[in-house]
Every structure is written in structure tokens, then in C-alpha cells.
């Protein structure tokens, strides 16, 4: 399926070490002609880290997409009623955000965006990035894998030697995963 002209919600949560990789994929999607509306969790919008300053990421993302970032619960709530997106992507999706989605806890802009978007029976794509994917977050991943309208960017262990429970999606699969999800299919294999 062509992504040109598609309205894509592109949410980022607090896995800051993957922001460079996800911004590279944003660039590809914009080049294909997709309209990206960025959404950021409270932490990803506000926190400076060793990976960069929040204001620099905000400026880069808004310039790249040509859209203001949705960063409050109030601004995320109308996503569903207005049918703003054909598809919504959360990449990176932290373990915290997966837990929120798994238990339907709607206390962040990204969780609200997903909840609001799902009311229209449209796809949500998850790009995992979490240090506890093969431990505490595994249950939440399993729960979301078995829910209607959730699709996963293929993922693998991040670094099996020094971070044996960490998993991260392969960001280069985002485009293909979006295309499949828009057709109601999960790209395979999920585990790389």
C-alpha cells in the first residue's frame, strides 16, 4: 500500500537512545509523501538527556514534519473524534507506555492518542524499545500482540551480552510494517 497522502500519527515515548533512528524513519516517510503529525509523551517532550536536549528534538521534528507536536492529553483527545489519522505509530514505545496501553491507563498524551485513535477501529503500530522486554514488559507485549488493531515493528534483543532482557525494534522496518498494518496484516517475522 502506498503511504503517500496517508495521515500518520507518529508518537515518541521516553526511549531517548533511539530518537536518532526514529527521526531517520520520519524523514523517509515524509519523503514518500506521508503527512506526519508528531505526538510526544510528557517525558520525551520535556527531558534533556545525554542523547540530546528536548528543545532541539522538538524543533527538528516540527521542522521535518511541518506540524506542531501534540504533547498534552487535552490536545490528543480529539484524535479519534476528528478521525485525524489513517494509522498511528508509537516508535519508540517504552515499556512504561506498553504497560499503560496494556492496562488501558490513559494518563499521558501518547496513551490518550492511542485510545482516541482506536475508537475508529484503525491500526496502531508499536515499535518497541525497552530494557525489560524479556522480563517485566513481556506480559504486556503478549497482551498487546493479542489485541485487535495492534501491530508490531519486528524486534530483536538489543544487546544479549550486556543487556540480556532488552529488546528494540528494527526501525528500518517501520515503512513496511505501516503498509502491512494498513492492510490489516502483521508483518512477519515479528522476531528477528
C-alpha positions in Angstrom: 0.0 0.0 0.0 1.2 3.5 -0.8 1.9 5.7 2.1 1.8 8.9 0.0 -1.1 11.0 1.3 -1.6 8.9 4.4 -2.3 10.7 7.6 0.1 9.2 10.2 0.2 9.9 13.9 3.9 9.5 14.9 4.3 9.2 18.7 7.6 9.1 20.6 8.0 8.0 24.2 11.0 8.1 26.5 13.4 5.7 25.0 15.7 8.5 24.2 18.6 6.4 22.9 16.5 5.6 19.8 15.4 9.1 18.8 18.0 9.4 16.1 16.9 6.1 14.5 13.2 7.1 14.6 13.9 10.6 13.2 15.7 8.9 10.2 12.5 6.9 9.5 10.4 10.1 9.9 12.5 11.6 7.1 11.8 8.6 4.8 8.1 8.8 5.4 7.9 12.5 4.7 9.9 11.9 1.5 7.3 9.3 0.5 4.6 12.0 0.8 3.0 10.9 4.1 1.7 13.6 6.4 3.2 13.0 9.9 1.6 14.6 13.0 4.1 14.1 15.8 3.0 13.2 19.3 5.3 13.1 22.4 4.9 11.8 25.9 5.4 14.2 28.7 9.0 12.9 29.3 10.0 12.8 25.7 8.8 16.4 25.3 10.4 17.8 28.4 13.5 16.0 29.4 17.0 16.7 28.4 19.2 13.6 28.3 22.7 12.6 27.3 21.2 11.9 23.9 20.1 15.5 23.3 18.1 18.4 24.5 14.3 18.3 24.3 14.0 21.7 22.6 16.4 20.6 19.9 14.4 17.4 19.2 11.1 19.4 19.2 12.5 21.9 16.7 13.9 19.2 14.4 10.7 17.1 14.5 8.3 20.1 13.9 10.5 21.4 11.1 10.7 18.0 9.5 7.0 17.2 9.7 5.7 20.7 9.2 3.3 20.1 12.1 3.2 21.1 15.8 3.8 18.3 18.3 0.8 17.1 20.2 2.1 17.0 23.8 -0.9 17.3 26.1 -3.7 14.9 27.0 -6.2 17.6 26.0 -4.7 18.0 22.5 -4.5 14.2 22.0 -8.2 13.5 22.9 -9.7 14.9 19.7 -7.7 12.5 17.5 -10.4 9.9 17.5 -13.5 12.1 17.2 -11.8 14.1 14.4 -10.6 10.8 12.7 -7.2 12.5 12.3 -5.1 9.5 11.3 -5.3 6.6 9.0 -2.7 4.9 11.2 -0.9 5.7 14.4 2.7 4.6 15.1 4.4 4.6 18.6 8.2 4.4 18.0 10.0 4.3 20.3 7.4 2.7 22.5 8.9 2.3 26.0 8.0 -0.5 28.5 6.1 2.1 30.5 3.9 3.1 27.6 3.3 -0.6 26.7 2.1 -1.2 30.3 -0.2 1.8 30.1 -1.7 0.6 26.8 -1.9 -3.0 28.0 -3.9 -2.0 31.1 -5.8 0.9 29.5 -4.2 3.6 31.7 -4.7 6.9 29.9 -2.5 9.4 31.7 -0.1 10.6 29.0 -0.6 12.3 25.6 0.6 9.1 23.8 -1.7 6.8 25.7 -4.6 9.2 25.0 -3.7 9.4 21.4 -3.8 5.6 21.1 -7.0 5.3 23.0 -8.7 8.0 21.0 -7.4 6.6 17.6 -8.6 3.1 18.4 -12.2 4.2 18.8 -12.2 4.3 15.0 -11.1 0.7 14.6 -7.9 1.8 12.9 -4.4 0.3 13.2 -1.8 1.2 15.9 1.8 0.1 15.2 4.2 -0.4 18.1 8.0 0.0 17.7 9.3 -1.5 21.0 12.4 -0.1 22.7 12.7 -1.3 26.3 15.4 -2.7 28.6 12.9 -5.1 30.3 11.2 -6.6 27.2 12.2 -10.1 28.2 11.3 -9.7 31.8 8.7 -7.3 33.3 7.4 -6.0 30.0 7.0 -9.4 28.3 3.5 -9.9 29.7 2.4 -6.5 28.3 3.9 -7.3 24.9 2.0 -10.6 24.8 -1.3 -8.9 25.8 -0.9 -6.3 23.0 0.1 -8.8 20.4 -3.3 -10.5 21.0 -5.4 -7.3 20.7 -7.3 -6.2 17.7 -5.7 -3.3 15.7 -2.2 -3.6 17.3 0.7 -4.4 15.1 4.4 -4.6 15.9 7.5 -3.5 14.1 9.8 -6.5 14.0 12.1 -6.6 17.0 15.1 -8.4 18.5 17.4 -8.4 21.5 19.2 -5.1 21.8 22.5 -6.4 23.2 22.2 -10.0 24.6 25.6 -9.8 26.4 25.4 -6.6 28.4 21.6 -6.1 28.3 20.1 -9.7 28.1 16.5 -8.6 28.7 16.5 -5.6 26.4 14.6 -5.6 23.1 14.4 -3.0 20.4 12.5 -2.8 17.1 14.4 -2.6 13.8 13.4 1.0 12.9 14.2 0.3 9.2 11.0 -2.0 9.1 8.7 0.9 10.0 7.6 1.7 6.5 6.8 -2.0 5.6 5.1 -2.5 9.0 2.8 0.5 8.3 2.0 -0.7 4.9 1.1 -4.2 6.2 -0.9 -2.8 9.1 -3.0 -0.6 6.8 -4.0 -3.8 5.1 -4.8 -5.5 8.4 -1.8 -7.7 8.4 1.1 -8.2 10.8 4.5 -8.2 9.0 6.4 -11.4 9.6 8.6 -12.5 11.2 8.0 -10.4 14.3 11.1 -11.7 16.0 14.3 -11.0 14.1 
